[in-house]
């Protein structure tokens, strides 16, 4: 039974894999397929996959890739959205295009909704809800949301996972992982970007997003972090009506933060809202190390008394103590214009390449700092400054943690909302007290003692393990069991091309032998005759002709004459 299910899953993955190849070829990415070692597939695609009326010359490669992701469906749209927060991995034009990706999907029927709810919660819709709207409030690639009322009269929203989306996503992940492995195997320099590791991280992210029970626990964690902050509100989760595929939450009747006219009409204070929003986000980052990763205006509602409520907790970021310390040290070094310290921190915290040009990096960072020299603090956009800093270091292939990228993007959104609510909004003034607290905490005797203890513990562990490790290496050398594994990159494509050339050469030799042998038999005029010619010679010529036609067709189809 399990073997049969596994075979079915593998067949689905293979079908999806070929569909991905078809779409990439359709949008003109044959060169990318060839780089992945799929030159035969790319050549076949040029002849078999029709591109229709699409004029590829009108679009940039980034635009074509965005359109390809949209055609491939929800999993690839999610991948593009996540990659749009990773300028350290993809070029700037692709970041801009991927930011445009949206979920354009039709809502599924109420009958499917009913089946999903009853399957997940083990009871009928009539038993669970007094009423539930048939028309969804919103529909996305993974789920759709309906308004409802519980038996006790509570107004709620029900988030229901789309039928079949788990199988589709798993199939897509298998195909994506296969392509990522091909990229690491065939594309020189891809190890710097670790495509397989990126795909594993994406798989973890989207699987967490499809598990609505995780989102429910995330909401409760945020509520617990802000339990003493009366002006922050988080939706109540009804666990009796929730599962991994269904999430029932309190209905929030508020005003979108971007609806300035309604805020004004309701008598709400936009300046207070901007201040509280900035303080809440900075507290998430610098105090709790756990922040909302998608705070766009559609996910921020304002309630009476200028209270703030956040929605959609599918994407969250985590900033641990070491990353918080790194941010503090970077900011101090930039303020002091100490580029040597900035570079030292980057070398310590980031993944760097062996070819890093430190002198050029120092020059570009100095120009970056000079650009903000004597600029009034109120005119500095902290989020964009952080993005500009990240853009510089990614030019030198210095990779930093994905959560820092997500933080920079989120900070830009929060700062933009603050300035739209209050034109005099100054993020620097909000950041300063949090940074001062972080620095005092870092320089406190307790923290210094903790750091010293960790350093001493590390050296103590090294001192204990070093003799044993050296002894193990010497023993392996003495037993001739010391091995060094060497990995050759890019040889698979060479081997495939070499095998193909040898096959063609062998076919050519057989073709020549058939022609020569048939000609010799033709001269002997012995054996059975057909129309006055020896039958064996006639058959040899026919086979040689067919083999020659096949060989010419194969060469033309490959696109390499």
N, C-alpha and C positions, 0 to 999 in steps of 0.2 A: 504493500500500500504506500509506504513512505517513499520507496524507490520510484513508484509510478508518479507520485506528486513531484518528486525531484526532477524526473524527466520532463514533465509538463512545464515546470518552472524554467528549466534550461531551454526548452523549445521557445517559450515566450521571450526569454532573454535574447536568443539568437535572432528571432524575428524582429525584435526591437532594435537590435544591433544593426541589422541590415537596413532598417527604416532610417536610422540615424545617418548611416553612410549615404543613403539615397538623398536625404535632405541636404546634407553637406555638399554633395556633388551638384545638386540642383541649384544651390546658391553660389556655386563657383569656387568651392574650397577643395578642388582636386589636388592642388599643390600640398595642402595640409594632409590629405589622405596619403599622398606619396611619401611625405616625410614620416608618416606613421608606419611605413612599410606596407601600405595597401595600394601599391602602384597598379597591380592588376585590377583591383576593385575600382580605382579611379579611372583607369582606361575603359573598363566596361561601362562605368557610369557615364562617360562622355558619349557613348553610343546608345545606351539603353535608357538612361534617365532623361526624360524630356524636361526642359526648363520652361516650357510654355512661352507666354508673352512677356516674361520678366526680362527687362533690359538691364543686365548686371552692370553695364558701364555707367549707368546713372547713379549708382550707389557706391559708397565707400565700403571697404571691407568690414568696418565696424557696424555699419548699417545692415549689411547683408547678414552678419552674424546675429544681430539682434532679431532680424526677421526669421532666421533659421530657428533660433531658440523659441520664438513665439509659435512657430509651426510645430515644433517638436512637443509642445505641451507644458503642463504645469511644473513638472520636475525641473525641466530645463529653464523655465522662467524663474523658478526659485534659485537655481544655480546662478543665473545671470544677475539676479538681484543681490545675492550674497557677494559675487565677484565685484559688483559695483562699489563695494566697501573695501576692496583690496587693491588700491593703486600700486602696491608693491609687487603685484603679480601680473596684472594686465596693463597695457598702455592706456594713457589718458583718453584717447578717442573712444576706446571700448568702454571705459568707465562712464563717460558721458552718455553713450548710447544705452548701456545696460541700466542706467538710472531711469530710462523711459519705460522699462518693461513693466507691464501691468497684467493682472489676471483678467483676461477677457473670456469668461466661461458662462455658459447658460446655466440657469438654476435647474436642479433636478426636481422631479415631480414630488407631490405630497405623498403619493403612495410609497415611493422609495424612502422618503423621510420617515414615514410611519414604520416601515420595515426595519430601518436602521435603529430607530429609538427602541422599538420593542425587542429587537435582537440584543441590543446593548444593555437595556435596563430590566429585561425579563418581565415586563408588564405591558398592558395595552396603553395606547395614548390616552384613551378615555379614563383609565384608572389613574394615570399620572398627572394629567392636566385637566383643569376645568375648561380651558379653551386654548387653542393654539392657532395662530394665523397661518393660512395656507400660502400666503405670498411672503417670500423671505424679505427681511430687511436688507440683507446683503448676501451675495454669492461670490465665492472665491474658488481657487483651484483645489484647495484641500477640504473646505467646509463651507456651509452656508448657515445663516443665522435667522431664526424666527422668533417673533415675540409671542409670549404665552402668559397664562395665569395659572398658578398652582391651585390646588383644592382649598388651601387656606387663604386664598385671595391675594397672595404676593405676586406682583408684576415681575416677570422674569424675561430673559432672552435665552434661547436654547441654541447652542452651537453644535451642529451635527456634521460628522465627518462624511465626506462624499463617498457613495458606494463604489467599491472597486479601486479606490485611490491607493490603498496600501499595496495591492498587487502591482499596479502600474508603476508606483514609485520604486518598489523593489526591483522590478524588471529594468527600469531606467538606470538604477544604481549599478546593477550588474554590467550593463552595457557601458556606462560611463567609466567604471573601474577598469574594464578591458581596454578602453581607449587610453586611459591614464597610464596603464602598464606599457602599452605600445609606445606612448610618448617618452617614458623613462628609458625604454629599451633602444629607441631609434633616434631620438632627437638629441643632438649634442648640446650640453649645457642645461638640459631640463632638470638635472638633479638639484640645481640651485633653487628651483621653484617647487620641487617635490610634488608633482601632480598627483601621485597616489595618496600622499598624506593629505593633500587638499581635498581629494575626493572622500577620504575617510572622515574628515572633519565635516564635510557637507552632509554625508550620510548620517552622521550622528545628529547634526542640526535638524535635518528634515524629519528624521524619525522622532526626535523629541517634540517637534512641532505637531506631528500627527497624533501624539499622545496627549489628549486633553487633560488627563489627570495631572500631568506635570504642570500644565498651565495653571490649573486650580491651586496647586501647592505653591506655585510662584506668586500668585496673587496674595496668598496668606502670608508668605514670607515678607512681601513688601508691606502688608498691613502691620505685621509684627515690628518691622523696622521703624515704622512711623506711628507707632501706637500713642506716642506722646504729642504728636503734631495734629492738632484739631482741624486744621484747614486742608489736610490731605484725606481724601476718601478713596477707598478701594472697594470694588463690587463684592458683595457677599456671594459665596459659592454654596449652592445647595447640593451637598454630597449625596443625599438620598436620590437625587435625580441626575447624577453625573457618573461617568465611567471613562474608559480610555477613548471612546468614540463619541461621547456626548458630554457637553459641559453646560450646566444650567446655572446662570448667574442672575444677580439682581439687575433689573432694568434701570438704566441711568437716564433720567429725564433732565438733561442739562443743555447748555449752549456750547456749540463748538467754539474753541478759542479763536478761530479765524473769523467768526461772525461778529465783527466789531460793532455793527449797527445794533444787533440784538443785545450785546453786552451793555452798550450805552443805554438802550431802552429799558433794560432790566435794572438800571441803577448800580451796576457793578463797577468797581474801581479798577481800571485797566492797569494802572501803575502798580497797585498792590498785587494784582495777578501776575504781572511780569516779574516782580521781585520774588514772590513766593515760588513761582515756577523755576526760576534760576536757583534759588536756595535749595529747593527739593532735589533738583537734578545733581547739584554739586554735593549735597549730602549723600545721595545714592553712591556717587563715585568715590568721594574722598573719605567718607566715614564708614559706609556699609560695604563698599567694594562690590556692589551689586546694583546694576542700573538698567532702566528700560531702554531697549535697543532700537525702538521704532517710535519715537515721540513726535511723529508728524501731526499737524493740526487736527486731522480726522480722528486721532486717538486721544485727544485732550479735550475734556468737557469741563465747563465751569458751572458750579452749583451755587445756590444762594449763599450769601455772606462770603463771596470770593473764594469759596473752597474749590479745590482742583481734584478732578478724578481722571485717572489714566485708564485706557482700555487697550485690549489686545496685547497680551503678555507672552506671545509666542516667541519673540526674540528678546533675549536679555544678554547683557555683557557682564563680565566679572573682572574686577581689578584687584589683584591680590596685593599683599603688603609690599612685596618687592617691586611691583610695577608702580605703585603709589610713590615709593621712595625714589624710583627712577625718574618719574615725572617731576618730583620736587627738585631733585638734583639738576635735571636738565634746565628747568626754569631758572634756578639760581645761577647756573653757569652762563645762560644766555643773558640774564640781567647784568652779570659782571663782565660780559663780553669775553669770557674765557673759552676760546674755541678749542684749546688743547684739552680742557676738561670735558667739553661737549663730545669731542671725538673719542676720548678715553671711555666715557660712559656708553657711547654707541658701540664701541668695540667690545665692551664687556657684556652689554645686554642684547645685542643683535647678532643674527647670523650673517657673517661677512664672507666675501669671496677672497681668494688668494691674490687677485689682481687689483685690490682696492687701491685707488690713487688718493692717499691721505692728503697730499699737498693740495690737490684740486678740491677735495671735499672741504678742507679748512677754508679755502678761498671762497667757495660758494656759500658756506655757512656765515662767513664774515659779511658777505654782501647781503645775506638775508637779515642779519642783525642790524646792519647799517640802514636797511630800509625802514626800520622802526625807530631809528634814533631820533629823539626829540619830537616824536609823534605824541600828541595828547592821549592820555590813557583812555579817555572817553571815545576816541576815534579808533581804538584798536579792537578788531573783531577776533576774540581769542580762538574761536573755532577755526576760522579761516587761517589764522596764523599757524595753528597746529597742523592743519592740512598742508600748508605751504612748506613747513618744516619736514613733514613726512614725505612730501613730493621730492624734496631735495635729496634726502637720504636714500629714497628708493631708486633714484637715478644711478646711485653707486651700488645697487644690488645689495643693500643692507636690509635684511628682512626683520620686521618687528612683529610683535604679537598681534593676531587678528583682533583681539578685544580693544587694543589701542586704536586701530583703524575704525572700529565701530564707535568708539568713544568720540573720535574726532568728528565723524559724520553726525552723530547725535548732538554734539555740542553746537555744530553749525545750525542745526534745526532749532534747538532751544534758543540760541542767541537770536536767530531770525525772528522767532515768535516774540521774544522780548522786545525787540526793536519795533515790530509792527504794533504791539500793544502800547509801547511808550517810546517815542522817538528819542528821548534822552536816556534810554536804558544803557547802562554801563556794566558790562559783564566783568570787567577787571575789578570793579569795586566789590562785586559779589565773590569773586575768586579769592581776593586778598585775605579775608579773615579765615577762610578754610585752609589756605596755604600756610598762614601763620600758625594755626593750630597743628597742622601736619608737621611743620618744622619744629615746633616746641615739643611735640610728641617724639620726633626723631632724635632730638638732641637731649631728651630727658635722661637722667642717670639710669633709670630702669631700662630704657631701650638700648643705651650704650652697653650696659652690662649684658643684656641679652645678645647683642651682636658679638661682643667679645667671647661670650660663652660658646656661641655657634662656631666662631673661627677656631677657638682652642679645641673644640670637639672634633672639628674636621681634621685638623692637623694631628690630633691624637689618633683618630681612626686611620689616617694615612700612615702614621708611624707604625701602627700595629700590623697593618696589612702589607706594607711594602716588602719586608723580608720574605713573607710567605709567597707573594707574587713573583719576586725575583727567583726564589727557589723553584717554583713551578716552571718558569721559563727555562731555567738551566736544566731541569730534569727532562723537559721536552726536547731540548737540543741534544742532550746526551742519548736519548732514546730515538733520535731521528724522527720525532713526531711533531716537530715545529712546522706549522703550515702557514703559508701566506696565500690568501685568496686574491686573485686578480680578476677584475671584471672588464671585459672588452666591450665598449659601447660603440654602436653603429656598425658592428660586423654582420649583424643579421641581414641587413639590407644588401651588403656586399655578397654574402653567401647566397642569398636568394637570386640576385642578378647573375652570379657566377654559375649557379645550377641551371638557370634558364638558358644562359649562353651555351653551356655544355650540352644541354638537351637539344638545342637547335643545331649545334655542330654535329652531334651524333646523327640527328635526323638527316642532315645534309649529306653525311658520309654514306648513310644507308640509301638515300636517294641516288647518289652518284653510282654506288655499287649496283643498284637495280638497273639503271640505265646502261651501264657498261656490260653487265651480265646479259641483259636482254639483247644488246647489239651483237654480242658474240654468238648467242644462240641464233639470232636472225641470220648470221652468215653461214651457219652450219646447215641450215635447211633440213634439219632432222626432226623426228618426232611427229606428233599429230599436227595436221595443217588446218588453218582456218583462213579462207579467202587467199590461199597461196602463201600464208605466213605461218611460222611455227607458233603453236598455241602458247607455249611457255613464254616466248618472247613478247607476244601480244599481251599476256597477263602481267608481265613485268613492267611493260610500258604503262599500262592502266594504273597499277599500284603506284608507280613512280609519279604519274601525273596527279593522282589524288593526294599523295603525300606532299608533293610540291605545292599544290593549291592550299592545303591546310597550313603549310609552313608560311607561305606568303600572307595568308589571312591572319595568322597569329602575330606576325611582325607588324602588320598594318594596325591591328586592333590595339597593340601595346602602345602605339603612338611613337615608336622609336624605330625609324627606318635605318 
